[in-house]
């Protein structure tokens, strides 16, 4: 696939479950909670995973108590590990590849911002480094790598947002932000679980790592939101009037929530 400026991105950054051996259903551990109906230890296949590597309750995950599965995103790492013939080493390789793919997703997005041109060269070098690590299935300390790349992503974000954007406190769980002007706001890593963001303006807000679980985005404008991911949208609530970036999809459960209840 071709990236910004004509450079070639050597790996897909979108999950394609049809090309994966269900690695996200095997490798991670999860505990019984509001997100998962059961406990599952790391390395053990979820009981809902079939012999064909397909989820037996895929269309019923939310109804069956597995909403956490619906918002998980490997950024294409699953099919990369599978097609590279490394599924047998998935416990070691998959977590690192997932983090590397996520970092490449953010770096590639920042490369597409004209206002971030002053750091494009550094972003391009970083993207090339990540692509080499991914191609070689290199298991690295992704925490240290993230710590090195995060300041670069922040600089790109600041160049786009300029001055005037709000810096929000980190804990906004359940906050009433209906109709708020959050254009160019710094929402990096902010906890927005269950927040009321109906009608809020989030254009060019930096939402990298923001927790939008069960946040109400009905009528909100997220066009141009920086570092927004599909999994963040999937974790939130919205409606037909929610404006999302063209590169991302409107979650299916939003449409179901809009349907009138039959009496």
ZANURO-986550 format. One record per atom (N, C-alpha, C, O, CB): z, y, x. Coordinates in steps of 0.02 Angstrom, whole numbers, plus 50000, padded with zeros to 5 digits. Glycine has a CB too. Layout:
! residues N
ZYX ...
//
This chain:
! residues 263
500004994050042 500005000050000 500005006250044 500305006250098 500615000049952 499675011450022 499625017450061 500175022250044 500305023549986 498955020750051 500515024850095 501055029550085 500825036650092 500235037950100 501615028150134 501285041450088 501125048450094 500775049950160 500935047150212 501755052550088 500275054350155 499925056350216 499455050950242 499205051550298 500405058250268 499335045650203 498865040550223 499165035050266 498825030250282 498305043650260 499805035550285 500115030350325 500215024150282 500295024550221 500785032650356 500215018450313 500235012150276 500945009450273 501265008550325 499765006950307 501185008150213 501835004950205 501714997450206 501344994850164 502195007250138 502024993950253 501854987050266 502184982050219 502064976050224 502024985250336 502594984350175 502934979750130 502984982750060 503024988850053 503624977850157 502994978550010 503074980949942 503804982949931 504264979449953 502864975649890 503914988649898 504594990949885 504764990249811 505244993249788 504674998249906 504394986249776 504534984549706 504664977049700 504284973049726 503954986749660 505204975349666 505354968249657 504834964749614 504614967549563 506054967349624 504624958849635 504164954649597 504474947749592 504384943549636 503444954449631 504844946749538 505224940449531 504784934349529 505004928849546 505654940649469 504154935149509 503694929549505 503504926849574 503234921349579 503084931449468 503634930649626 503464928549694 504094926949735 504064926349796 503064934049729 504664926249701 505294925149736 505624918749711 505504916649654 505774931149725 506024915649753 506374909449734 507074910949707 507544907349721 506424904749794 507124916249668 507764917849636 508324919349684 508894917349671 507954912249591 508184922649739 508684923749791 509274927849766 509844926649787 508374927149851 509144932749723 509704936749698 510144932849650 510694935049634 509434943049663 509914927149627 510304922849583 510694917649622 511074913749593 509854919349532 510604917549688 510924912549731 511374915749784 511954914049790 510404908149764 511094920349822 511434923049881 512064926949865 512594925449893 510964927349920 512044932049822 512654936149811 513184932449771 513044927849733 512464942649775 513804934549781 514354932349738 514464937549684 514344943449695 515004931049780 514704935349626 514934940249576 515514937449538 515594931449529 514354942149528 515934942049514 516554940149480 516494941749406 516154946549386 517164943749511 516824937749365 516824938949293 517084945949279 517624947849302 517254933549256 516704949749241 516864956649228 516424959149171 516104955149137 516764961049292 516424965649160 515994968549109 515254967749128 514824968149085 516154975949099 515114966549193 514434965749216 514194958549218 513594957249211 514354968749283 514664953849226 514484946749232 514974942549192 515584943549194 514484944549306 514704937849154 515114933849109 515504928449144 515974925649116 514684930749056 515324926849206 515634921249242 515764923249315 515494928249340 515194914949239 516174919149349 516244919649422 515684915549454 515514910149430 516954917249445 515404918149508 514914914249546 515014915449621 514964921149643 514194916149525 515164910349659 515264911349731 514594912549766 514064910649741 515614905249762 514624915649824 514034916949864 513704910449885 514054905649903 514204921149926 513054910149881 512684904249903 512594898949851 512244894049862 513014901349961 512914899749793 512844894849739 512394897749685 512484903449664 513534892849711 511924893849661 511454896249611 511804897549545 512244893749524 510894891149600 511614902949513 511864904349445 511654898749399 511084896249405 511594911249420 512074896549353 511894891049309 511304892649263 511004888149233 512484889049267 511134899049257 510574901049215 509904900749252 509374901849223 510684907949188 509924899349318 509314898949357 509004892049349 509324886949362 509454900449432 508374891949328 508024885549318 507714882849381 507704886049433 507504886449265 507454876749375 507124873449432 506494877149454 506264876349510 506954866249415 506214881149408 505624885049424 505794891949452 505354896249459 505194885849362 506434892949468 506694899249495 506644905049445 506604910849464 506314901049558 506644903349380 506634908449328 507304908449292 507634903249287 506054907149279 507504914249267 508134914849230 508034912149159 507574914249124 508384922149229 508464907649139 508394904649072 508594909249016 508444907848958 508804898549069 508944914749032 509154919448979 508914926548995 509234931448976 509924919348971 508344926949028 508104933449052 508064938648996 508254944449006 507424932649084 507814936748939 507744941548884 508384942748846 508404946948800 507204939148836 508924939148864 509554939748829 510134941548875 510714940748856 509704933348792 509984943848934 510504944948984 511054949648959 511644948148969 510204947749047 510874955148929 511384959748904 511794956648848 512404957448846 511054966248880 511464953148803 511814950048747 512264944348769 512774943048737 511314947348696 512094941048824 512474935348849 513024937348899 513384933148925 512014930448882 513094943948911 513634946248955 513444947049028 513874946949072 514194941648951 512794947849043 512564948649111 512174955149122 511634954949150 512134942749132 512444960849100 512074967149110 511994968849184 511534972449203 512424972749075 512454966349227 512394967649298 511744964949327 511474967849374 512974964649335 511504959449299 510874956549324 510284961049307 509794961349344 510764949649294 510324964549251 509754968649229 509674974949270 509134978049268 509844970549157 510174976849308 510134983049347 510094981749422 510084986449462 510734987549332 510074975449442 510034973849513 509314974949537 508844973149502 510254966549526 509234977749595 508574979049624 508574977149697 508974979849736 508364986449615 508144972549716 508094970549786 507574974649824 507494973749884 507934963149792 507224979149789 506704983349819 506154979249853 505864981349903 507014988149869 506024973249827 505494969049854 505704964349909 505294960649936 504954973249879 506354964449927 506584960149982 506534952749963 506404948550007 507294961850001 506634951049900 506634944049879 505974940649892 505954935249922 506794943549806 505424943849870 504774940649881 504574940749955 504214936349979 504244944049839 504814945849991 504654946150063 504974940250100 504634936950139 504894952850093 505604938950087 505954933450120 505644926750099 505544922350140 506704933550103 505494926150034 505204919950009 504524918650040 504394913150065 505134920149933 504084923650039 503404922650064 503364922050139 502874919550167 502964928350040 503894924450173 503914923650246 504184916850266 504224915250325 504364929150277 504354912650216 504594905950230 505304905750255 505514900950288 504154902550279 505694910950239 506384911450264 506904910250210 507484911850220 506494918150296 506694907450152 507164906450098 507734901750119 508284902250092 506814903550037 507604897450165 508124892950189 508664896450228 509214893850236 507814887550231 508514902450253 509004906550289 509204912550247 509424917650274 508724908750357 509124912050182 509214917850138 509914920850142 509994926850138 509064915950067 510424916550150 511114919150153 511194924150209 511584928850203 511614913350161 510834923150264 510884927550321 510384933250316 510544939050331 510764923650386 509764931750296 509214936450300 509174941050240 509054947050247 508574932850308 509254938350180 509124942250119 509554948650114 509274953850098 509254937950059 510214948450126 510604954650120 510354960150166 510314965950146 511324953250135 510174958350228 509924963350275 509254966050252 509134972050256 509864960450345 508804961650229 508144963850206 508204968350145 507824973150138 507704957850191 508674966750101 508754970850042 508954977950061 508684982850034 509284967749995 509414978650109 509634985350130 509074989050167 508984995050157 510244984750176 508694985350208 508144988550245 507604990950196 507324996350205 507844983650296 507454986950146 506964988950096 507194995150058 506794999650043 506824983150046 507834995450041 508095001250005 508025007550049 507815012750025 508825000149985 508215007050112 508155012750157 507425014950164 507285020950165 508445011050226 506975010150168 506265011950173 506025015250110 505595019750112 505845005650188 506285013150053 506115016349989 506285023749991 505885027949972 506485012849930 506895025350014 507115032350016 506705036350067 506505042050054 507865032650033 506595033450126 506225037050178 505505038250155 505245043750166 506235032950244 505195033250124 504515034050101 504465039450047 503985043250045 504245027350074 504965039650002 504965044849951 505005051749983 504625056249964 505545043749902 505455052550031 505535059150063 504895061250100 504755067150106 506115058950112 504515056450124 503885058050158 503375061150110 502915064550131 503595051750189 503475060050046 503015062849996 503185069849974 502825072749934 502995058449937 503725072750000 503935079449979 503645084550028 503815084650087 504705080049976 503215088850003 502905093850045 503435098550076 503375100450134 502405097950005 503945100250037 504455104850063 504855101850121 505175105450158 504935106750007 504825095250128 505185091950183 504765091150245 504935087350290 505435085050161 504205094650249 503735094050305 504065094950373 503865091550421 503195099150298 504575099350381 504885100050447 505195093550475 505285093050535 505415105250444 505345088850432 505635082550457 505175076550446 505385070850453 506315081250422 504545077950428 504075072450415 503965068050477 503915061950471 503415075150391 503925071150535 503815067150596 504385062250607 504275056350622 503725071650657 504995064650599 505575060350608 505615055050554 505795049350566 506225064450610 505445057050494 505425052150439 504895046750452 505015040850439 505285055750372 504325048850477 503795044050492 504005039050545 503865033050539 503165047650514 504335041450597 504575036950650 505095032150622 505105026250640 504875040950708 505525034650578 506045030450548 505735025150504 505945019350505 506535034750507 505225027150465 504885022250422 504565016750465 504605010850447 504345025750379 504245018650520 503945013650564 504455008850593 504325002950598 503575017150620 505045011550612 505585007250637 505815002250584 505904996350599 506175011650661 505905004650524 506125000250470 505604994950454 505774989150443 506265004350407 504974996850455 504434992050441 504414986550494 504304980750477 503754995550437 504524988350556 504534983350610 505114978550601 505034972450611 504574986850678 505704981150583 506284976750572 506164972050514 506344966150516 506914981050560 505854974650461 505714970550402 505204965250418 505284959450399 505464974950344 504664967150452 504134962350469 504394956650511 504164950950505 503564965850504 504874958150555 505154952950599 505744949350569 506044945050602 505354956050664 505934951050507 506514948050474 507144948750518 507534944150525 506384940550459 507214954650547 507764955950594 508414957250556 508444961650513 507604961850639 508924953450572 509584954550542 509964959450586 510144957950643 509974947750535 510074965450558 510394970750596 511014973250559 511134971350501 509904976650609 511394977350593 511974980750561 511694986350518 511604991950542 512484983450616 511574984850455 511254989850412 511734995550395 511515000950376 511004986550348 512384994350400 512864999650389 512785005150441 512785011050425 513584996950389 512725003050504 512635007850558 511955011350552 511905017350565 512695004450627 511455007650532 510785010450524 510785015550467 510485020950473 510275004850510 511125013950413 511175018550357 511535024950378 511345030450358 511535015250298 512055024150419 512425030050443 511985034550486 512085040650487 513025027850482 511505031650521 511065035650563 510505039050522 510295044550538 510755031350617 510275035550469 509715038150430 509935042950375 509555047450356 509325032450399 510545042150350 510775046350294 510745053850309 510535057650265 511485044450277 510955056150369 510895063350382 510175065950379 510045071650360 511185064950450 509705061650398 508995063550395 508775064250322 508415068950305 508565058450431 508985059650281 508815059950210 509135066150177 508835069350134 509035053550173 509745067650198 510085073550172 509715079950192 509635084550151 510815073850197 509485080150254 509105085950277 508465086850236 508295092350216 508935085350351 508115081350222 507515081750181 507685084250111 507315088250082 507175074850177 508235081750084 508455083950018 508615091350017 508425094849970 509075079949996 508955093750068 509135100850071 508515105350075 508505110850047 509595102150130 508005102950111 507395106850116 507045107450048 506755112650033 506915103550166 507085102250008 506775102449941 507195106549893 506925110549855 506695095349914 507845105549894 508285108949846 508395116249862 508505120349817 508945105349842 508375118049926 508485124949945 509175127349925 509655123349924 507955129449914 509235133549910 509875136349890 509935136749814 509435136749779 509965143449921 510545136949791 510655137949719 510875131849682 511145132349627 510035140449688 510765125849710 510985119849677 511745118949681 512065120949729 510645113849707 512035115949629 512755115049627 512965108849666 512595103849668 512995114449554 513545109149698 513855103249728 514405100949681 514875104649668 514125104749800 514345094949655 514795092449605 515355088249636 515255085349690 514415088349552 515925087949603 516465083649628 516265076449620 515835074749579 517135085049590 516565072049659 516355065149663 516525061149600 516165056549583 516655061849722 517075062749567 517295058949508 517125062749445 517475067449426 518055057449512 516585060649413 516375063649349 516325058149296 515905058449251 515705067449356 516755053149302 516755047649254 516915050449185 517435053649175 517265042149274 516475049149137 516575051449069 516525058949059 516715061549007 517245049249045 516265062549109 516235069849105 515765072149049 515265068949034 515995072749172 515945077849019 515535080848967 515075085948998 515265091649012 515985084148912 514455083849009 513965088049044 513355089149000 512805090349025 513765084949111 513455088648935 512895089348889 512565096248897 512895101348896 513125088348816 511895096148906 511525102348912 511625106048978 511405111848983 511695106748857 511945103049027 512095106449089 511465107749131 511005103749132 512595102449130 511465113449165 510935114949213 511135112049281 511535114949317 510805122749218 510855106249297 511005102749359 510405102649406 510345098449449 511245095649345 509955107349395 509365107749439 509585108849512 509995113149527 508895113449416 509295104749555 509415105049628 510145103649646 510365105249701 509215111849654 510525100649600 511225099149613 511295093549664 510865089249670 511595097249548 511855093649701 512015088149747 512465083249709 513055084449699 512375090949811 512155077549689 512515072349653 512535065949694 512585060449666 512195071049584 512495066549759 512475060749804 513125056749798 513665059249813 512365062949877 513075050449776 513645046049771 514145047849717 514685044949715 513985045949835 513975052449673 514445054649621 514525049149568 514035045949548 514205061249589 515145048149545 515285043349492 515175046749425 515565050949404 516015040649498 514625044749392 514445047549327 514485042149273 514125042549223 513745050549329 514915037249283 514975031749236 515185034349168 515685037749161 515485026449262 514775032849117 514935034849049 514905042349036 515135044748985 515605032549031 514615046149083 514575053449074 514085055349019 513595051849008 514375056849140 514225060848985 513785063448933 513305068348966 513475074048979 514185066948875 512695066048979 512185070149010 511615071548962 511055072848983 511925066749073 511755071248898 511235072548848 510945079548857 511315084448859 511515071648777 510295079848862 509955086248868 510055089848934 509855095548941 510185090648815 510365086548983 510475089749048 509825090449087 509365086349079 510995085749090 509785095549128 509195096749170 509355094449241 509745097649276 508985104249169 509045088849261 509185085849327 508585086349373 508535082549422 509385078549318 508135090849359 507555091549402 507755093449474 508135098149485 507075096849373 507485089649521 507615090549592 508355089949610 508565092449663 507365097349614 508745086749568 509435085049587 509415078949633 509025074349622 509875083649523 509835078849683 509875073149729 510375068149700 510975069449697 510095075449801 510115062349679 510535057349646 510605050949687 510755045749660 510255055749577 510475051449752 510525045349793 511235042449789 511725045849802 510345046949867 511275036149769 511915032749764 512345034749705 512895032249698 512295033949825 512105039149661 512495041149602 512565035249555 512085031649543 512165047149566 513165034249528 513295028649483 513195031049411 513615034749384 514015025849494 512645028949380 512465031149313 512595025749260 512305026049206 511745033249311 513015021049276 513145015649227 513395018549161 513895022149158 513655010649255 513035016849109 513215018749040 513225026349029 513485028748978 513895015849023 512955030149076 512885037449065 512365038549011 511875034849008 512695041149131 512465043548969 511995044948915 511495050248938 511675056148946 512365047348851 510875048148949 510345052548973 509875054548916 509315056748930 509965049249029 510085053648855 509645055348799 509425062648804 509845067248808 510005054048731 508775063748803 508505070548805 508555073848873 508355079648879 508855074648756 508815070448923 508875073448990 508195073749024 507745069949008 509375069449033 508135078349071 507525079149110 507655077049182 508005080549219 507255086549107 507375071249201 507475068649269 506825068949309 506795065849363 507725061549266 506325072549286 505705073049324 505845076649389 506155081949390 505155076749283 505625073649443 505745076649508 506435075449537 506585078049591 505635083949504 506855071449503 507515069849531 507415066249597 506985061849603 507935065449481 507805068049647 507715065449714 508085058849725 508675058249710 507945070549765 507715053949751 507985047349768 508205043249706 508595038549713 508575048149815 507975045049648 508135041249588 507805034349592 507225033749612 507895044949525 508165029149573 507905022349574 507855019449504 508175021849457 508335017849619 507455014249498 507385010849434 508055007949411 508205008049352 506855005449437 508435005349458 509075002149439 509565007349411 509965005649368 509384998649500 509535013549435 509965018749407 509785020049334 510225020749291 509905025249448 509135020449319 508925021349250 509115015349207 509345016149151 508165022449247 509035009349235 509195003249198 509925002949180 510115000049129 508994997149237 510355005849222 511075005649210 511305010749158 511855010149132 511445006849275 510885015649145 511065021049100 510805019849029 510465014949016 510805027749126 510975024548985 510695024648917 510225030548910 510325035648943 511255024848862 509725029948868 509255035448857 508885034448792 509025029848754 508775035948916 508405038848779 508015038248718 507305040648731 507115041948788 508335042348661 506915041248677 506215042948684 506115049948713 505575051348740 505875042448618 506615054148708 506545061048732 506775061848804 506715067348832 506925065748688 507035056548835 507235056848905 506605057148948 506165052948941 507675050748925 506575061948992 505995062749035 506135059649104 506605061649138 505795070249042 505725054749123 505835051149186 505225052049231 504675053449206 505985043649172 505315051249296 504755051849342 504205046749325 504345041249302 504985050849415 503585048649338 503015044249322 503045037649360 502805032549336 502365047749337 503345037749419 503355031749460 503855026549435 503835020749457 503525033549531 504295028449389 504805023949363 504665022349290 504315026149256 505505026849372 504935016749267 504825014649198 505405016149152 505975016749174 504675007349196 505255016849088 505775017849038 506095011049022 505735006549000 505485021248974 506745010249033 507065003749021 506965001148950 506975004948902 507805004249035 506864994648945 506734991648880 507324992448832 507214993248771 506584984248888 507944992348857 508514992848812 508584999748782 508935000548732 509154990948849 508265004848811 508265011448780 507895011148713 508125013948664 507935016648826 507325007748713 506935007148652 507315003348598 507285005048539 506265003748666 507674998148619 508054994248571 508614998448541 508774997748481 508344987948603 508915002748581 509465006948556 509225012048506 509605014448464 509805010448614 508565013848509 508295018848464 508125015948396 508045019748348 507685022048495 508065009348391 507865006348328 508425007048276 509005006048291 507684998948337 508245008848215 508755009448163 509065002748146 508734997648146 508455012648101 509695002948131 510054996748113 509884994948040 509964999147995 510824997548122 509674988948030 509504986647962 510144984947923 510594981747949 509034980547964 510164987147862 510754985847821 510564981347763 510994979547722 511064992547793 
//
